[in-house]
């Protein structure tokens, strides 16, 4: 009835349109889902895994005590330092000190723009021979990739380092679980 009402309604619509154009939250967006993360190639990195705190001490930095056990890094022969992303692939180093400070080959990928290394496969060098590293329950004949009680019999699992037969073709030990 009032002459004003139409113009009010229009301006409200215009305002809504502007709000939609400017600030729709991503969750409500009807745009295509985000593209899958770009595939980054896994590469072999030879070196030794050490506590990051030891390296930082040389740099004059000190980690908080509670952070010390959470950070390990691979130090390569050319003094590259690659902190390990703590997940399925690197867990064995956090749980078994026997794997630290000795020659290893970590296969994995670097988070772009950082030196953070995500490990997908671990091999050790025993007397110069490349070995697969795993934990084995002799009773159940189960192979796992971190130190824990056997999920089948509850018994201890033994660390094994088994020479890789063909130097040229590494077995795909990326499968976990
Ligand atoms: Zn078992």
Backbone and ligand atoms as CSV (ligand in chain L), in Angstrom:
chain,resi,resn,atom,element,x,y,z
A,1,UNK,N,N,0.820,-1.188,0.000
A,1,UNK,CA,C,0.000,0.000,0.000
A,1,UNK,C,C,0.863,1.251,0.000
A,2,UNK,N,N,1.778,1.285,0.927
A,2,UNK,CA,C,2.640,2.478,1.001
A,2,UNK,C,C,3.598,2.471,-0.199
A,3,UNK,N,N,3.789,3.582,-0.809
A,3,UNK,CA,C,4.684,3.630,-1.977
A,3,UNK,C,C,6.124,3.227,-1.640
A,4,UNK,N,N,6.459,3.348,-0.387
A,4,UNK,CA,C,7.843,3.068,-0.001
A,4,UNK,C,C,8.190,1.558,-0.017
A,5,UNK,N,N,7.130,0.724,0.233
A,5,UNK,CA,C,7.394,-0.692,0.500
A,5,UNK,C,C,8.145,-1.384,-0.649
A,6,UNK,N,N,7.776,-1.048,-1.888
A,6,UNK,CA,C,8.413,-1.721,-3.024
A,6,UNK,C,C,9.916,-1.415,-3.094
A,7,UNK,N,N,10.209,-0.132,-2.932
A,7,UNK,CA,C,11.624,0.234,-3.021
A,7,UNK,C,C,12.397,-0.389,-1.858
A,8,UNK,N,N,11.718,-0.512,-0.697
A,8,UNK,CA,C,12.401,-1.133,0.446
A,8,UNK,C,C,12.742,-2.585,0.139
A,9,UNK,N,N,11.729,-3.273,-0.450
A,9,UNK,CA,C,11.932,-4.682,-0.737
A,9,UNK,C,C,13.088,-4.867,-1.743
A,10,UNK,N,N,13.073,-3.993,-2.724
A,10,UNK,CA,C,14.126,-4.076,-3.751
A,10,UNK,C,C,15.507,-3.872,-3.141
A,11,UNK,N,N,15.574,-2.866,-2.293
A,11,UNK,CA,C,16.903,-2.582,-1.753
A,11,UNK,C,C,17.358,-3.740,-0.854
A,12,UNK,N,N,16.381,-4.381,-0.195
A,12,UNK,CA,C,16.747,-5.514,0.652
A,12,UNK,C,C,17.295,-6.654,-0.220
A,13,UNK,N,N,16.635,-6.858,-1.360
A,13,UNK,CA,C,17.109,-7.898,-2.270
A,13,UNK,C,C,18.509,-7.583,-2.771
A,14,UNK,N,N,18.693,-6.331,-3.093
A,14,UNK,CA,C,20.013,-5.931,-3.587
A,14,UNK,C,C,21.070,-6.167,-2.513
A,15,UNK,N,N,20.698,-5.846,-1.281
A,15,UNK,CA,C,21.653,-6.021,-0.186
A,15,UNK,C,C,22.002,-7.500,-0.004
A,16,UNK,N,N,20.966,-8.339,-0.086
A,16,UNK,CA,C,21.191,-9.785,0.053
A,16,UNK,C,C,22.132,-10.299,-1.027
A,17,UNK,N,N,21.867,-9.806,-2.245
A,17,UNK,CA,C,22.711,-10.229,-3.366
A,17,UNK,C,C,24.157,-9.863,-3.125
A,18,UNK,N,N,24.356,-8.674,-2.645
A,18,UNK,CA,C,25.721,-8.219,-2.388
A,18,UNK,C,C,26.359,-9.074,-1.302
A,19,UNK,N,N,25.565,-9.380,-0.260
A,19,UNK,CA,C,26.100,-10.183,0.834
A,19,UNK,C,C,26.502,-11.563,0.327
A,20,UNK,N,N,25.649,-12.115,-0.536
A,20,UNK,CA,C,25.954,-13.444,-1.087
A,20,UNK,C,C,27.241,-13.407,-1.899
A,21,UNK,N,N,27.343,-12.345,-2.727
A,21,UNK,CA,C,28.506,-12.248,-3.599
A,21,UNK,C,C,29.783,-12.078,-2.786
A,22,UNK,N,N,29.655,-11.365,-1.667
A,22,UNK,CA,C,30.861,-11.027,-0.910
A,22,UNK,C,C,31.318,-12.131,0.027
A,23,UNK,N,N,30.357,-12.653,0.776
A,23,UNK,CA,C,30.877,-13.452,1.883
A,23,UNK,C,C,30.203,-14.776,2.151
A,24,UNK,N,N,29.940,-15.552,1.132
A,24,UNK,CA,C,29.346,-16.853,1.414
A,24,UNK,C,C,30.400,-17.762,2.049
A,25,UNK,N,N,30.084,-18.349,3.200
A,25,UNK,CA,C,31.073,-19.245,3.811
A,25,UNK,C,C,31.350,-20.435,2.896
A,26,UNK,N,N,32.579,-20.893,2.859
A,26,UNK,CA,C,32.950,-21.994,1.956
A,26,UNK,C,C,32.082,-23.235,2.146
A,27,UNK,N,N,31.650,-23.490,3.385
A,27,UNK,CA,C,30.880,-24.699,3.658
A,27,UNK,C,C,29.552,-24.688,2.918
A,28,UNK,N,N,29.018,-23.479,2.665
A,28,UNK,CA,C,27.726,-23.378,2.001
A,28,UNK,C,C,27.886,-23.215,0.500
A,29,UNK,N,N,29.103,-23.082,0.078
A,29,UNK,CA,C,29.368,-22.839,-1.330
A,29,UNK,C,C,28.925,-24.041,-2.162
A,30,UNK,N,N,28.375,-23.741,-3.326
A,30,UNK,CA,C,27.979,-24.820,-4.224
A,30,UNK,C,C,29.062,-25.077,-5.268
A,31,UNK,N,N,30.195,-24.414,-5.092
A,31,UNK,CA,C,31.298,-24.600,-6.035
A,31,UNK,C,C,31.789,-26.045,-5.980
A,32,UNK,N,N,32.567,-26.428,-6.967
A,32,UNK,CA,C,33.110,-27.789,-7.034
A,32,UNK,C,C,33.935,-28.078,-5.780
A,33,UNK,N,N,33.959,-29.342,-5.345
A,33,UNK,CA,C,34.775,-29.679,-4.170
A,33,UNK,C,C,36.237,-29.390,-4.435
A,34,UNK,N,N,37.019,-29.126,-3.363
A,34,UNK,CA,C,38.422,-28.775,-3.576
A,34,UNK,C,C,39.159,-29.891,-4.297
A,35,UNK,N,N,40.065,-29.478,-5.156
A,35,UNK,CA,C,40.843,-30.461,-5.920
A,35,UNK,C,C,41.677,-31.293,-4.959
A,36,UNK,N,N,41.867,-32.580,-5.255
A,36,UNK,CA,C,42.702,-33.410,-4.378
A,36,UNK,C,C,44.121,-32.853,-4.323
A,37,UNK,N,N,44.789,-33.068,-3.177
A,37,UNK,CA,C,46.147,-32.558,-3.007
A,37,UNK,C,C,47.030,-33.044,-4.154
A,38,UNK,N,N,47.846,-32.138,-4.632
A,38,UNK,CA,C,48.729,-32.453,-5.740
A,38,UNK,C,C,49.665,-33.587,-5.335
A,39,UNK,N,N,49.793,-34.548,-6.213
A,39,UNK,CA,C,50.649,-35.701,-5.887
A,39,UNK,C,C,52.104,-35.277,-5.870
A,40,UNK,N,N,52.747,-35.579,-4.753
A,40,UNK,CA,C,54.162,-35.286,-4.645
A,40,UNK,C,C,54.908,-36.607,-4.635
A,41,UNK,N,N,55.923,-36.669,-5.459
A,41,UNK,CA,C,56.658,-37.918,-5.623
A,41,UNK,C,C,57.424,-38.306,-4.365
A,42,UNK,N,N,57.375,-39.580,-4.034
A,42,UNK,CA,C,58.208,-40.087,-2.947
A,42,UNK,C,C,59.639,-40.228,-3.445
A,43,UNK,N,N,60.554,-39.910,-2.547
A,43,UNK,CA,C,61.969,-40.044,-2.893
A,43,UNK,C,C,62.720,-40.702,-1.748
A,44,UNK,N,N,63.856,-41.275,-2.054
A,44,UNK,CA,C,64.693,-41.874,-1.013
A,44,UNK,C,C,65.578,-40.806,-0.385
A,45,UNK,N,N,65.656,-40.849,0.927
A,45,UNK,CA,C,66.528,-39.924,1.659
A,45,UNK,C,C,67.389,-40.749,2.598
A,46,UNK,N,N,68.700,-40.747,2.374
A,46,UNK,CA,C,69.603,-41.518,3.231
A,46,UNK,C,C,70.175,-40.627,4.330
A,47,UNK,N,N,70.223,-41.166,5.532
A,47,UNK,CA,C,70.793,-40.402,6.638
A,47,UNK,C,C,70.506,-41.087,7.953
A,48,UNK,N,N,70.552,-40.299,9.034
A,48,UNK,CA,C,70.306,-40.850,10.365
A,48,UNK,C,C,69.196,-40.061,11.038
A,49,UNK,N,N,68.339,-40.780,11.745
A,49,UNK,CA,C,67.254,-40.115,12.474
A,49,UNK,C,C,67.754,-39.792,13.879
A,50,UNK,N,N,67.616,-38.546,14.258
A,50,UNK,CA,C,68.093,-38.086,15.574
A,50,UNK,C,C,67.031,-37.199,16.213
A,51,UNK,N,N,67.090,-37.046,17.544
A,51,UNK,CA,C,66.154,-36.103,18.176
A,51,UNK,C,C,66.415,-34.683,17.675
A,52,UNK,N,N,65.358,-33.997,17.305
A,52,UNK,CA,C,65.516,-32.627,16.802
A,52,UNK,C,C,66.117,-31.726,17.882
A,53,UNK,N,N,65.824,-32.042,19.141
A,53,UNK,CA,C,66.332,-31.220,20.249
A,53,UNK,C,C,67.865,-31.154,20.227
A,54,UNK,N,N,68.523,-32.270,19.872
A,54,UNK,CA,C,69.989,-32.287,19.819
A,54,UNK,C,C,70.503,-31.296,18.783
A,55,UNK,N,N,69.805,-31.229,17.652
A,55,UNK,CA,C,70.227,-30.328,16.575
A,55,UNK,C,C,69.959,-28.876,16.961
A,56,UNK,N,N,68.803,-28.656,17.572
A,56,UNK,CA,C,68.423,-27.290,17.934
A,56,UNK,C,C,69.358,-26.723,19.000
A,57,UNK,N,N,69.874,-27.614,19.848
A,57,UNK,CA,C,70.785,-27.157,20.904
A,57,UNK,C,C,72.013,-26.486,20.284
A,58,UNK,N,N,72.495,-27.064,19.166
A,58,UNK,CA,C,73.659,-26.484,18.478
A,58,UNK,C,C,73.339,-25.100,17.921
A,59,UNK,N,N,72.066,-24.878,17.675
A,59,UNK,CA,C,71.580,-23.634,17.078
A,59,UNK,C,C,71.194,-22.632,18.169
A,60,UNK,N,N,71.294,-23.094,19.411
A,60,UNK,CA,C,70.989,-22.218,20.542
A,60,UNK,C,C,69.518,-22.155,20.889
A,61,UNK,N,N,68.741,-23.120,20.386
A,61,UNK,CA,C,67.305,-23.152,20.699
A,61,UNK,C,C,67.024,-24.370,21.563
A,62,UNK,N,N,66.097,-24.232,22.481
A,62,UNK,CA,C,65.780,-25.349,23.352
A,62,UNK,C,C,64.287,-25.633,23.312
A,63,UNK,N,N,63.952,-26.862,22.969
A,63,UNK,CA,C,62.540,-27.252,22.924
A,63,UNK,C,C,62.005,-27.381,24.344
A,64,UNK,N,N,60.723,-27.127,24.520
A,64,UNK,CA,C,60.084,-27.412,25.800
A,64,UNK,C,C,60.219,-28.911,26.064
A,65,UNK,N,N,60.426,-29.297,27.324
A,65,UNK,CA,C,60.660,-30.722,27.625
A,65,UNK,C,C,59.582,-31.645,27.062
A,66,UNK,N,N,58.319,-31.207,27.123
A,66,UNK,CA,C,57.241,-32.082,26.637
A,66,UNK,C,C,57.265,-32.225,25.113
A,67,UNK,N,N,57.944,-31.300,24.430
A,67,UNK,CA,C,58.010,-31.372,22.964
A,67,UNK,C,C,59.175,-32.245,22.495
A,68,UNK,N,N,60.164,-32.435,23.368
A,68,UNK,CA,C,61.383,-33.154,22.965
A,68,UNK,C,C,61.089,-34.521,22.352
A,69,UNK,N,N,60.288,-35.379,23.025
A,69,UNK,CA,C,60.068,-36.717,22.435
A,69,UNK,C,C,59.174,-36.712,21.194
A,70,UNK,N,N,58.574,-35.580,20.885
A,70,UNK,CA,C,57.648,-35.513,19.751
A,70,UNK,C,C,58.345,-35.177,18.433
A,71,UNK,N,N,59.615,-34.778,18.498
A,71,UNK,CA,C,60.282,-34.300,17.296
A,71,UNK,C,C,61.575,-35.047,17.000
A,72,UNK,N,N,61.562,-35.738,15.885
A,72,UNK,CA,C,62.767,-36.386,15.375
A,72,UNK,C,C,63.025,-35.823,13.989
A,73,UNK,N,N,64.282,-35.885,13.588
A,73,UNK,CA,C,64.614,-35.383,12.255
A,73,UNK,C,C,65.611,-36.303,11.579
A,74,UNK,N,N,65.483,-36.387,10.266
A,74,UNK,CA,C,66.479,-37.100,9.484
A,74,UNK,C,C,67.575,-36.112,9.113
A,75,UNK,N,N,68.818,-36.491,9.414
A,75,UNK,CA,C,69.960,-35.685,8.993
A,75,UNK,C,C,70.649,-36.438,7.875
A,76,UNK,N,N,70.705,-35.821,6.709
A,76,UNK,CA,C,71.302,-36.495,5.559
A,76,UNK,C,C,72.807,-36.250,5.517
A,77,UNK,N,N,73.472,-36.973,4.628
A,77,UNK,CA,C,74.928,-36.876,4.552
A,77,UNK,C,C,75.390,-35.453,4.225
A,78,UNK,N,N,74.569,-34.735,3.454
A,78,UNK,CA,C,74.956,-33.362,3.107
A,78,UNK,C,C,74.389,-32.359,4.120
A,79,UNK,N,N,74.139,-32.829,5.349
A,79,UNK,CA,C,73.691,-31.981,6.459
A,79,UNK,C,C,72.297,-31.377,6.275
A,80,UNK,N,N,71.493,-31.987,5.425
A,80,UNK,CA,C,70.096,-31.572,5.340
A,80,UNK,C,C,69.364,-32.063,6.584
A,81,UNK,N,N,68.467,-31.236,7.107
A,81,UNK,CA,C,67.700,-31.613,8.296
A,81,UNK,C,C,66.221,-31.663,7.925
A,82,UNK,N,N,65.629,-32.851,8.107
A,82,UNK,CA,C,64.245,-33.052,7.701
A,82,UNK,C,C,63.416,-33.562,8.887
A,83,UNK,N,N,62.736,-32.658,9.610
A,83,UNK,CA,C,61.876,-33.123,10.715
A,83,UNK,C,C,60.815,-34.093,10.197
A,84,UNK,N,N,60.593,-35.170,10.955
A,84,UNK,CA,C,59.641,-36.203,10.529
A,84,UNK,C,C,58.234,-35.841,10.958
A,85,UNK,N,N,57.307,-35.969,10.022
A,85,UNK,CA,C,55.894,-35.853,10.362
A,85,UNK,C,C,55.530,-37.133,11.112
A,86,UNK,N,N,55.068,-36.982,12.324
A,86,UNK,CA,C,54.802,-38.165,13.154
A,86,UNK,C,C,53.468,-38.785,12.763
A,87,UNK,N,N,53.534,-39.922,12.073
A,87,UNK,CA,C,52.322,-40.616,11.645
A,87,UNK,C,C,52.647,-42.105,11.485
A,88,UNK,N,N,51.808,-42.832,10.794
A,88,UNK,CA,C,52.020,-44.281,10.623
A,88,UNK,C,C,53.422,-44.605,10.112
A,89,UNK,N,N,53.875,-43.811,9.147
A,89,UNK,CA,C,55.123,-44.135,8.463
A,89,UNK,C,C,56.373,-43.951,9.310
A,90,UNK,N,N,56.355,-42.990,10.224
A,90,UNK,CA,C,57.564,-42.681,10.997
A,90,UNK,C,C,57.482,-43.166,12.438
A,91,UNK,N,N,56.337,-43.735,12.816
A,91,UNK,CA,C,56.099,-44.034,14.238
A,91,UNK,C,C,57.172,-44.931,14.850
A,92,UNK,N,N,57.705,-45.865,14.060
A,92,UNK,CA,C,58.677,-46.801,14.636
A,92,UNK,C,C,59.873,-46.079,15.251
A,93,UNK,N,N,60.243,-44.945,14.694
A,93,UNK,CA,C,61.390,-44.213,15.248
A,93,UNK,C,C,61.070,-43.604,16.613
A,94,UNK,N,N,59.819,-43.189,16.781
A,94,UNK,CA,C,59.421,-42.581,18.047
A,94,UNK,C,C,59.274,-43.637,19.140
A,95,UNK,N,N,59.026,-44.879,18.739
A,95,UNK,CA,C,58.775,-45.927,19.723
A,95,UNK,C,C,59.964,-46.845,19.973
A,96,UNK,N,N,60.984,-46.752,19.148
A,96,UNK,CA,C,62.109,-47.667,19.280
A,96,UNK,C,C,63.438,-46.932,19.081
A,97,UNK,N,N,64.103,-46.684,20.189
A,97,UNK,CA,C,65.370,-45.938,20.142
A,97,UNK,C,C,66.461,-46.696,19.387
A,98,UNK,N,N,66.295,-48.014,19.234
A,98,UNK,CA,C,67.309,-48.793,18.512
A,98,UNK,C,C,67.454,-48.337,17.058
A,99,UNK,N,N,66.451,-47.638,16.562
A,99,UNK,CA,C,66.476,-47.221,15.155
A,99,UNK,C,C,67.103,-45.839,14.957
A,100,UNK,N,N,67.451,-45.198,16.072
A,100,UNK,CA,C,68.004,-43.845,15.970
A,100,UNK,C,C,69.521,-43.885,15.805
A,101,UNK,N,N,70.029,-42.806,15.224
A,101,UNK,CA,C,71.477,-42.562,15.127
A,101,UNK,C,C,72.228,-43.685,14.424
A,102,UNK,N,N,71.660,-44.173,13.359
A,102,UNK,CA,C,72.350,-45.178,12.542
A,102,UNK,C,C,71.855,-45.056,11.106
A,103,UNK,N,N,72.625,-45.564,10.156
A,103,UNK,CA,C,72.290,-45.326,8.744
A,103,UNK,C,C,70.937,-45.923,8.343
A,104,UNK,N,N,70.145,-45.093,7.708
A,104,UNK,CA,C,68.787,-45.476,7.313
A,104,UNK,C,C,68.490,-44.904,5.923
A,105,UNK,N,N,67.513,-45.510,5.283
A,105,UNK,CA,C,66.953,-44.930,4.053
A,105,UNK,C,C,65.471,-44.708,4.289
A,106,UNK,N,N,65.055,-43.456,4.293
A,106,UNK,CA,C,63.650,-43.131,4.465
A,106,UNK,C,C,63.070,-42.743,3.106
A,107,UNK,N,N,62.044,-43.443,2.715
A,107,UNK,CA,C,61.357,-43.099,1.476
A,107,UNK,C,C,60.139,-42.278,1.871
A,108,UNK,N,N,59.994,-41.136,1.217
A,108,UNK,CA,C,58.864,-40.295,1.581
A,108,UNK,C,C,58.826,-39.037,0.755
A,109,UNK,N,N,57.938,-38.152,1.159
A,109,UNK,CA,C,57.761,-36.914,0.396
A,109,UNK,C,C,57.855,-35.721,1.322
A,110,UNK,N,N,58.340,-34.621,0.730
A,110,UNK,CA,C,58.513,-33.391,1.494
A,110,UNK,C,C,57.296,-32.501,1.333
A,111,UNK,N,N,56.810,-31.982,2.463
A,111,UNK,CA,C,55.698,-31.042,2.386
A,111,UNK,C,C,56.199,-29.798,1.661
A,112,UNK,N,N,55.471,-29.356,0.597
A,112,UNK,CA,C,55.974,-28.257,-0.231
A,112,UNK,C,C,56.334,-27.010,0.583
A,113,UNK,N,N,57.468,-26.457,0.258
A,113,UNK,CA,C,57.896,-25.224,0.903
A,113,UNK,C,C,58.505,-25.431,2.275
A,114,UNK,N,N,58.646,-26.695,2.695
A,114,UNK,CA,C,59.224,-26.985,4.013
A,114,UNK,C,C,60.226,-28.112,3.868
A,115,UNK,N,N,60.831,-28.491,4.976
A,115,UNK,CA,C,61.679,-29.677,5.025
A,115,UNK,C,C,60.977,-30.811,5.759
A,116,UNK,N,N,59.663,-30.636,6.015
A,116,UNK,CA,C,58.937,-31.676,6.759
A,116,UNK,C,C,58.788,-32.917,5.893
A,117,UNK,N,N,59.214,-34.052,6.438
A,117,UNK,CA,C,59.235,-35.295,5.681
A,117,UNK,C,C,58.152,-36.251,6.159
A,118,UNK,N,N,57.318,-36.677,5.214
A,118,UNK,CA,C,56.348,-37.734,5.523
A,118,UNK,C,C,56.923,-39.052,5.016
A,119,UNK,N,N,57.094,-39.978,5.934
A,119,UNK,CA,C,57.753,-41.251,5.625
A,119,UNK,C,C,56.718,-42.270,5.176
A,120,UNK,N,N,57.009,-42.982,4.086
A,120,UNK,CA,C,56.116,-44.067,3.660
A,120,UNK,C,C,56.793,-45.431,3.747
A,121,UNK,N,N,58.125,-45.449,3.763
A,121,UNK,CA,C,58.827,-46.732,3.889
A,121,UNK,C,C,60.176,-46.504,4.555
A,122,UNK,N,N,60.573,-47.496,5.358
A,122,UNK,CA,C,61.828,-47.396,6.099
A,122,UNK,C,C,62.722,-48.587,5.773
A,123,UNK,N,N,63.951,-48.289,5.444
A,123,UNK,CA,C,64.963,-49.336,5.304
A,123,UNK,C,C,66.183,-48.936,6.115
A,124,UNK,N,N,66.889,-49.950,6.593
A,124,UNK,CA,C,68.121,-49.663,7.322
A,124,UNK,C,C,69.297,-50.174,6.496
A,125,UNK,N,N,70.468,-49.736,6.894
A,125,UNK,CA,C,71.690,-50.289,6.307
A,125,UNK,C,C,72.415,-51.067,7.397
A,126,UNK,N,N,72.514,-52.374,7.202
A,126,UNK,CA,C,73.266,-53.194,8.147
A,126,UNK,C,C,74.495,-53.691,7.406
A,127,UNK,N,N,75.663,-53.271,7.882
A,127,UNK,CA,C,76.938,-53.582,7.217
A,127,UNK,C,C,76.850,-53.230,5.728
A,128,UNK,N,N,76.256,-52.098,5.444
A,128,UNK,CA,C,76.171,-51.621,4.071
A,128,UNK,C,C,75.068,-52.256,3.239
A,129,UNK,N,N,74.389,-53.232,3.827
A,129,UNK,CA,C,73.322,-53.936,3.090
A,129,UNK,C,C,71.956,-53.322,3.424
A,130,UNK,N,N,71.212,-52.997,2.373
A,130,UNK,CA,C,69.886,-52.408,2.567
A,130,UNK,C,C,68.923,-53.457,3.134
A,131,UNK,N,N,68.222,-53.100,4.216
A,131,UNK,CA,C,67.334,-54.056,4.876
A,131,UNK,C,C,65.933,-53.467,5.078
A,132,UNK,N,N,64.952,-54.344,4.963
A,132,UNK,CA,C,63.600,-53.962,5.327
A,132,UNK,C,C,63.503,-53.994,6.851
A,133,UNK,N,N,62.834,-53.009,7.437
A,133,UNK,CA,C,62.711,-52.932,8.902
A,133,UNK,C,C,61.264,-53.194,9.284
A,134,UNK,N,N,61.054,-54.174,10.162
A,134,UNK,CA,C,59.691,-54.447,10.604
A,134,UNK,C,C,59.698,-55.191,11.934
A,135,UNK,N,N,58.511,-55.404,12.478
A,135,UNK,CA,C,58.363,-56.132,13.738
A,135,UNK,C,C,57.579,-57.406,13.448
A,136,UNK,N,N,58.013,-58.484,14.101
A,136,UNK,CA,C,57.519,-59.797,13.717
A,136,UNK,C,C,57.085,-60.595,14.938
A,137,UNK,N,N,55.883,-61.189,14.854
A,137,UNK,CA,C,55.455,-62.136,15.878
A,137,UNK,C,C,55.652,-63.537,15.307
A,138,UNK,N,N,56.543,-64.287,15.942
A,138,UNK,CA,C,56.877,-65.612,15.450
A,138,UNK,C,C,55.717,-66.588,15.633
A,139,UNK,N,N,54.937,-66.370,16.687
A,139,UNK,CA,C,53.810,-67.265,16.958
A,139,UNK,C,C,52.734,-67.120,15.888
A,140,UNK,N,N,52.374,-65.901,15.599
A,140,UNK,CA,C,51.250,-65.655,14.678
A,140,UNK,C,C,51.716,-65.361,13.249
A,141,UNK,N,N,53.026,-65.204,13.090
A,141,UNK,CA,C,53.593,-64.863,11.786
A,141,UNK,C,C,52.949,-63.605,11.211
A,142,UNK,N,N,52.940,-62.583,12.074
A,142,UNK,CA,C,52.363,-61.292,11.699
A,142,UNK,C,C,53.488,-60.268,11.601
A,143,UNK,N,N,53.410,-59.446,10.568
A,143,UNK,CA,C,54.401,-58.392,10.352
A,143,UNK,C,C,53.741,-57.028,10.579
A,144,UNK,N,N,54.407,-56.181,11.352
A,144,UNK,CA,C,53.895,-54.834,11.575
A,144,UNK,C,C,55.034,-53.830,11.452
A,145,UNK,N,N,54.661,-52.534,11.392
A,145,UNK,CA,C,55.680,-51.518,11.184
A,145,UNK,C,C,55.855,-50.571,12.360
A,146,UNK,N,N,55.369,-50.968,13.531
A,146,UNK,CA,C,55.828,-50.253,14.717
A,146,UNK,C,C,55.847,-51.186,15.908
A,147,UNK,N,N,56.607,-50.764,16.923
A,147,UNK,CA,C,56.865,-51.622,18.074
A,147,UNK,C,C,55.643,-51.629,18.978
A,148,UNK,N,N,55.024,-52.784,19.104
A,148,UNK,CA,C,53.859,-52.913,19.966
A,148,UNK,C,C,53.628,-54.392,20.247
A,149,UNK,N,N,52.709,-54.673,21.179
A,149,UNK,CA,C,52.376,-56.066,21.445
A,149,UNK,C,C,51.615,-56.617,20.247
A,150,UNK,N,N,51.787,-57.899,19.992
A,150,UNK,CA,C,51.083,-58.531,18.878
A,150,UNK,C,C,49.575,-58.423,19.117
A,151,UNK,N,N,48.880,-57.942,18.111
A,151,UNK,CA,C,47.432,-57.750,18.281
A,151,UNK,C,C,46.662,-59.071,18.284
A,152,UNK,N,N,47.355,-60.155,17.899
A,152,UNK,CA,C,46.700,-61.459,17.853
A,152,UNK,C,C,46.891,-62.221,19.166
A,153,UNK,N,N,48.170,-62.410,19.590
A,153,UNK,CA,C,48.433,-63.206,20.795
A,153,UNK,C,C,48.816,-62.352,21.989
A,154,UNK,N,N,49.061,-61.061,21.760
A,154,UNK,CA,C,49.429,-60.180,22.865
A,154,UNK,C,C,50.890,-60.270,23.267
A,155,UNK,N,N,51.615,-61.134,22.596
A,155,UNK,CA,C,53.037,-61.306,22.909
A,155,UNK,C,C,53.885,-60.188,22.310
A,156,UNK,N,N,55.170,-60.163,22.687
A,156,UNK,CA,C,56.053,-59.136,22.133
A,156,UNK,C,C,56.384,-59.419,20.675
A,157,UNK,N,N,56.628,-58.367,19.939
A,157,UNK,CA,C,57.047,-58.538,18.547
A,157,UNK,C,C,58.526,-58.165,18.461
A,158,UNK,N,N,59.248,-58.897,17.654
A,158,UNK,CA,C,60.698,-58.690,17.567
A,158,UNK,C,C,61.053,-57.803,16.381
A,159,UNK,N,N,62.022,-56.937,16.622
A,159,UNK,CA,C,62.536,-56.099,15.531
A,159,UNK,C,C,63.309,-56.986,14.557
A,160,UNK,N,N,62.984,-56.831,13.294
A,160,UNK,CA,C,63.714,-57.591,12.273
A,160,UNK,C,C,64.228,-56.649,11.198
A,161,UNK,N,N,65.414,-56.963,10.737
A,161,UNK,CA,C,65.979,-56.205,9.619
A,161,UNK,C,C,66.453,-57.225,8.606
A,162,UNK,N,N,65.698,-57.309,7.527
A,162,UNK,CA,C,65.926,-58.375,6.565
A,162,UNK,C,C,66.480,-57.799,5.268
A,163,UNK,N,N,67.632,-58.318,4.848
A,163,UNK,CA,C,68.230,-57.783,3.620
A,163,UNK,C,C,67.255,-57.810,2.437
A,164,UNK,N,N,67.251,-56.714,1.722
A,164,UNK,CA,C,66.433,-56.632,0.520
A,164,UNK,C,C,67.188,-57.365,-0.581
A,165,UNK,N,N,66.496,-58.290,-1.242
A,165,UNK,CA,C,67.196,-59.142,-2.205
A,165,UNK,C,C,67.717,-58.368,-3.403
A,166,UNK,N,N,66.804,-57.674,-4.068
A,166,UNK,CA,C,67.232,-56.955,-5.271
A,166,UNK,C,C,67.420,-55.491,-4.940
A,167,UNK,N,N,68.671,-55.042,-5.011
A,167,UNK,CA,C,68.967,-53.639,-4.716
A,167,UNK,C,C,68.190,-52.691,-5.617
A,168,UNK,N,N,67.988,-53.122,-6.872
A,168,UNK,CA,C,67.360,-52.227,-7.837
A,168,UNK,C,C,65.875,-52.028,-7.602
A,169,UNK,N,N,65.203,-53.085,-7.177
A,169,UNK,CA,C,63.742,-53.006,-7.041
A,169,UNK,C,C,63.335,-53.192,-5.575
A,170,UNK,N,N,63.059,-52.097,-4.914
A,170,UNK,CA,C,62.635,-52.175,-3.527
A,170,UNK,C,C,61.201,-52.688,-3.461
A,171,UNK,N,N,60.928,-53.570,-2.501
A,171,UNK,CA,C,59.526,-53.984,-2.353
A,171,UNK,C,C,58.706,-52.807,-1.855
A,172,UNK,N,N,57.452,-52.793,-2.169
A,172,UNK,CA,C,56.605,-51.694,-1.689
A,172,UNK,C,C,56.182,-52.008,-0.272
A,173,UNK,N,N,56.871,-51.353,0.653
A,173,UNK,CA,C,56.549,-51.571,2.069
A,173,UNK,C,C,55.646,-50.446,2.569
A,174,UNK,N,N,55.101,-49.713,1.627
A,174,UNK,CA,C,54.259,-48.582,2.009
A,174,UNK,C,C,52.964,-48.989,2.676
A,175,UNK,N,N,52.524,-50.208,2.421
A,175,UNK,CA,C,51.267,-50.657,2.998
A,175,UNK,C,C,51.410,-50.808,4.515
A,176,UNK,N,N,50.538,-50.179,5.234
A,176,UNK,CA,C,50.612,-50.225,6.689
A,176,UNK,C,C,49.360,-50.897,7.227
A,177,UNK,N,N,49.501,-51.406,8.427
A,177,UNK,CA,C,48.344,-51.995,9.118
A,177,UNK,C,C,48.216,-53.398,8.683
L,1,ZN,ZN,ZN,51.243,-62.989,18.006
